[in-house]
Amino acid sequence: MLFNSEQVNRGRKIVNTGIIILIFLLLADIAISLVSNGIKGLTGKTFIGGIILFNIFLYHKGNRIAFKITMFLLSGVYIFIFGLLPVYLVLGLLRMLNILDAYGGALYLVVPAIIITAVSILVFKTEFYNDVLAFKNYYDKIYKTRI
């Protein structure tokens, strides 16, 4: 599958933005754990966060296995940003306005389904997935020929 350099560059930007968001989420998780549990709850979070940050460092150094693990971690970040975050925000707003209980609670199922469907259509129409796939294939091809 051939991709042009513009598509690969867009995919690289998307992946790098996802990595920055992942680092921010890790630091926020560590800060929340520190505030809520004190030093006792911090050891497990720090260990897991350290492993993930070390994996991101290896990815930037060019490790192929770290690349695959980073792509897996970024899929979770993308699911959170494009799927769960809009659902949580809209459900919170509708709950605050007392609209969700209007139809016997059926909107608790209908609203997330509509949002997730709309977001998935938006992601595929903007070729977001194709850009990330182009960067992934380019990265795999470059490092297969280098070894």
N, C-alpha and C positions, 0 to 999 in steps of 0.2 A: 504494500500500500504506500503510495507516494504522497507526500505532503509538502506544501510550499513552506518557505522559511518564515513567512509572516504568521502562518498558523502555528508553527513550532514556537516562535517567539511569544505569541499570545498564551500558548500552553505553559511556557516557562514562567511567564508573569503570574498566571493563575496558580501554579504550583508554589512559587515563591511567596505569594500572598497567603496561601493556605498554610505554609510553614510558619510565617509570622503570626498568624492567628492561632496556630497550634501552640507556639511558644507562649503567647499571651494567655491562652486558656490554662496552660500548665502553671504559669506564675500566679494567675488568679486563684487556681485551685489550691496551690501551696499557701497563699495568703489567707484564704478562707479557712483552710485547715488549721493554720497557726492561730487565727483569731478564735475559732470555735473550740478547738481541742487543746490548745497550748502546745508545748514541746512534745508531749506524748504522741499526738497524732501526726506529728510532722515527719517522723522517721520513715514511715512507709511511703508517704507522698513524695518525699525528697528522693528516695531510692528509685521509685518508678519514674519520676520526672527526670532524674539524672540519666537513667537508661535511655529514655526517649531523646533527651538533648544530645547524648553521645551518639545515638543513631543518626540524628540530623547532621551532626558534625561529620560522621563517616560518609553520609550521603553527599555532602558538599566536597569531600575529598575524592569522591568518585567510586565508592564501593557499590557494586551491583546489588548485593544482598540488602544493604542498607537502603538502597533505592526502592526495592520492592516492599520493604517494611514501611518506609516513609509513605509510599503510595497507599498502602493499606491504612495507615493512621490518618492520612489526608481524606480518605473516603469517609471516615467517621466525622471529620471536621465539616466536610461538605454536606453530609446528611444533617448534621446539627444546624448549620447555617441556613441551608435552603429548605429543609423540611420541618425541623422541630421548632426553631426559633420563631418563624411566622405563625405557626400554630399556637405556641404558647402566648405570643403577644396578642393575637386576635381573640383567643379564648379568655385571656385575662381581661381584655377590654369588654367583651360581651358579658362576662360574669359581673364586672363592675357596673354595667348598665342594666343588669337583671334581665337580659334578653334570652339567656340560654335555657331558662326553665319555662319559657313560654309554650313550647310544644311538648311538654312532658319529658324534657331532657333529650329529645331526639337530636337536637342541634349539637350535642356533645359528640355525636358521630358524624353528622353531615358536614359541619364546618371544617373539621380537619381533613375529611376526604376531598372536599372542594379545593382547599388550599394546597394540599399535596399534589393533586392532579394538575392544578394550574401551574405550580412551580415546576413540576416535571415537564410539562409542555413547554414552559418558558426556557428551561435549561436545554432541551433538545432543539428548540427553534433558534436559539442564539448560538448554537454549535459549541457550547461550553464543553460538552463531553468530547466532541471531536478534537478540540484544541488540546485538551489534556492527553487524549489518546495519541495525537500526533507527537507531542513532546515525549511521551513514554516510549513510543516506537523509535523515535530519533535517538533517545538516550540509550535504549537497548542496542540499537544498531551501532552506535559509536563505540560503546564499550565492548561489544562482541568482536569488533574488528581490532580493537586495541590490545586485546589479550591474546 
